[in-house]
Amino acid sequence: MRPSAGNGLGNQAVEMCTMEVILEYGYLFVALAAVFGLFMCWGIGANDVANVMGTAVGSGAITVKQAIVIAAIFEFAGALLAGGSVTSTIRKEMVVSAPFEANPELLVYGMMAALFSAAMWLMVASARGWPVSTTHSVVGAIVGFALFGFGMDALRWDMVSTILLSWILSPILSGIIGFLLIISIRNLILNQDNPVQKARLWGPAYIFLVGWILALVTFWNGLPHLGVDLGFFPSLLAAIGVGLLTAFVGKMSLSRVRLEDKGEGSFHFASVESLFSPLMPITACALAFAHGSNDVSNGIGPLAAVWSIVVSNGSVTQTTPLAWWVFALGGAGIILGLATMGFRVMETIGMRITELSPTRGFAATMAAATTVALASQTGMPVSTTHIAVGAVMGVGLARGIGALDLRVIGGILVSWVATLPLAGALAAVIYYILRSIFS
């Protein structure tokens, strides 16, 4: 039992006892947090990355195996290159440091509890095929342990409320972008006299926008944690270069598609869908990169907090740089989760909300990638699940409300609502268990 902190000697004894806990168990804490973080990132791969790949798989543009390969490369790249800002938010901007300064090991227990509880909920949801939010899971878990363990004053409510607001606004934004994109495809391509020719003309322009937005976010805001800070205008020029490169890749992809001229009518629409199929893998790569830049923070943010406290010998107000292996572990866990259980959620997102063709899947994926990338630039841990579902719904609404399966959407909404209290309550229980074992 800890000595009383009622006087100076008591305070000194508490600090020594706290320091002993960090020194004695510090790297055990890091090891446990790494295991829990890997488990959490597995859940992200099984659930959230499946959301990311669901539109491309559901539209028939890529297979499940191709989705796994794309995610393996671009989720990892997004986590490593552009994952710093959102990780910082999860790591140290949600919880007030003052209550933990005298007892930093309590924050360590809380972050480990948040990882494990969120991962457990994701495992259950993924097995059931529910596309829940990993961001909801980990943020709810952090709020749960802090609220039950230390009360209202332990949380930065301005940041928590901003995150909650972003969860409402981000799917609306992605839905609007998806709606506008599919309308633009309809007006610029499908409703034209020669839709095939228009598809070859406008396809690279759409792909340019995808490459430009993601590159701008990465160069402008993602690289400083790696020691590279280009500034806005150099980042803008570099992003234009990347956009032109992706447009060239898109144009080459379109040029390889050979179509037979069978006259007018519905055949032109089928031809346009065939032309958009090779563009879907490009947008899937973009969304995987954007997702890795944002949602990897859900798995490695608490792990990064534990690592920073341990290597700084108990300081909770530190500015210790994030270790590269933390990002690498997050990327590896995400890939493993998608490969082992992601197919269940892919089916829900890609096939059950609304019927997706290559053009609709392209619009939904591009909308989701744009929204996630913009959120990553602000450091806001948005829900990729909400964004992906919002984008698919926006694309579906372009064909009328009857194009949506409202029963499936209702089930998804119920699972979203259940995530916050379940993850929070479980995190509180695990926090008290860890505290009783080590303190």
Secondary structure, DSSP 8 states (H G I E B T S, - for coil): -----SSHHHHHHHHHHHHHHHHHHHHHHHHHHHHHHHHHHHHHHHHHHHHHHHHHHHTTSS-HHHHHHHHHHHHHHHHHHH-HHHHHHHHHSSB-SGGGSS-HHHHHHHHHHHHHHHHHHHHHHHHHT----HHHHHHHHHHHHHHHHH-GGGB-HHHHHHHHHHHHHHHHHHHHHHHHHHHHHIIIIITSSSHHHHHHHHHHHHHHHHHHHHHHHIIIIISGGGT----HHHHHHHHHHHHHHHHHHHHHHHHT-------STHHHHHHHHHHHGGGHHHHHHHHHHHHHHHHHHHHHHHHHHHHHHHHTTS-SS------HHHHHHHHHHHHHHHHHHTHHHHHIIIIISS---HHHHHHHHHHHHHHHHHHHHHT----HHHHHHHHHHHHHHTT-GGGS-HHHHHHHHHHHHHHHHHHHHHHHHHHHHHHHHH-
